[in-house]
């Protein structure tokens, strides 16, 4: 009878083991979009009304509205291990509070916080200096500590 009893193989054990994400896995480490909301400029800053328009894993977006217009779109995204996103900051010559700052096209400015979080301001009407000033209103220290 002992010959009929099957000893579990390493394959049987592996099939039954739960699959766990590695802590260094950027997808597993992504935060819900709502986790970024506190880092956005406060509602009422410079007379703007902040309206969150999108939240998903690793991303949050808000419109800044003033006088019935939405002159800027603000966003925070978790770049995680996305080397394409990080590469555009590698040659940045401008900085904001120690974070690399780039201008993308003529309507977007972005910084990379803690080599992970991309913070962007997009606007058809604000110039690069105004976008940079708006980026400075984010709570970058709190975001870097995440």
C-alpha positions in Angstrom: 0.0 0.0 0.0 2.8 2.4 0.6 3.7 2.1 -3.0 0.4 3.6 -4.0 1.0 6.7 -2.0 2.4 9.5 -4.1 4.9 11.8 -2.6 4.3 15.5 -3.6 6.8 16.8 -6.2 8.2 20.3 -6.3 5.8 20.9 -9.2 2.7 20.0 -7.1 3.9 22.3 -4.3 4.5 25.2 -6.8 1.0 24.7 -8.3 -0.6 25.1 -4.9 1.5 28.0 -3.6 -0.1 31.4 -3.8 1.4 33.8 -6.3 2.9 36.8 -4.6 4.0 40.0 -6.2 7.6 41.0 -5.6 7.9 44.2 -3.6 10.1 45.7 -6.3 7.4 45.1 -8.9 6.3 48.6 -9.9 2.8 47.5 -10.9 2.2 45.8 -7.6 3.5 48.9 -5.8 1.3 51.4 -7.7 -0.9 53.4 -5.5 -4.6 54.2 -6.2 -5.0 57.6 -7.9 -6.8 59.0 -4.9 -3.5 58.6 -2.9 -2.1 61.5 -5.0 -4.9 63.9 -4.4 -3.4 65.5 -1.3 -0.2 66.4 -3.2 -2.1 68.6 -5.7 -2.3 72.3 -5.2 -5.1 73.2 -2.8 -8.5 74.2 -4.1 -8.6 78.0 -4.2 -4.9 78.6 -4.8 -4.5 81.8 -6.9 -8.3 81.9 -7.3 -8.4 78.5 -9.1 -11.0 75.9 -8.5 -9.6 72.4 -8.5 -11.8 69.6 -10.1 -10.5 66.1 -10.1 -11.3 64.5 -13.5 -9.6 61.1 -13.4 -8.2 58.6 -10.9 -6.9 55.2 -11.6 -4.0 53.0 -10.4 -0.9 55.1 -10.4 -2.5 58.2 -11.9 -4.6 61.2 -10.9 -5.7 64.3 -12.9 -7.4 67.5 -12.1 -8.4 70.6 -14.0 -7.7 74.0 -12.6 -10.6 76.3 -13.4 -10.9 80.1 -13.2 -13.6 82.4 -14.5 -15.4 79.6 -16.2 -12.3 78.5 -18.1 -10.0 75.6 -17.5 -6.5 77.0 -18.3 -4.5 74.1 -16.9 -4.7 70.3 -16.5 -2.6 68.9 -13.7 -1.5 65.3 -13.4 0.6 63.0 -11.2 1.6 59.6 -12.5 3.6 56.8 -11.0 6.4 56.2 -13.5 7.6 53.2 -11.5 10.1 51.4 -13.7 9.1 53.1 -16.9 12.5 54.0 -18.2 11.0 55.9 -21.2 9.5 58.4 -18.8 12.6 58.7 -16.7 14.8 59.0 -19.8 13.2 62.4 -20.8 14.4 63.8 -17.5 18.0 62.5 -17.8 19.2 65.6 -19.7 17.1 68.2 -17.9 19.0 71.4 -17.4 16.3 73.1 -15.3 15.2 72.1 -11.8 12.4 72.8 -9.4 13.1 72.3 -5.7 15.9 69.9 -6.8 13.7 67.9 -9.1 14.5 67.7 -12.9 12.1 69.9 -14.9 11.5 69.5 -18.6 9.3 71.4 -21.1 7.5 69.1 -23.5 6.4 70.8 -26.7 5.1 74.3 -26.1 2.2 73.5 -23.8 3.5 71.1 -21.1 6.0 71.2 -18.2 6.9 68.2 -16.1 9.1 67.3 -13.1 10.2 63.9 -11.8 9.9 63.6 -8.1 11.9 60.9 -6.2 12.9 59.3 -9.5 9.4 57.9 -9.6 6.5 60.4 -9.8 5.9 62.5 -12.9 4.1 65.7 -12.1 2.7 67.6 -15.2 1.0 70.8 -16.0 -0.5 71.1 -19.4 -2.0 74.4 -20.7 -2.8 76.1 -24.0 -2.7 79.5 -22.4 0.0 79.4 -19.6 3.6 80.0 -20.6 6.5 77.9 -19.3 7.2 80.2 -16.3 3.5 80.1 -15.2 3.4 76.3 -15.6 6.6 76.1 -13.5 5.0 78.3 -10.8 2.0 76.0 -10.8 4.2 73.0 -10.4 5.8 74.6 -7.4 2.3 74.7 -5.7 2.2 70.8 -5.5 3.3 69.3 -2.2 6.5 67.8 -3.6 8.0 66.9 -0.3 4.9 64.8 0.7 5.0 63.2 -2.8 8.7 62.3 -2.5 8.1 60.7 0.9 5.5 58.2 -0.5 
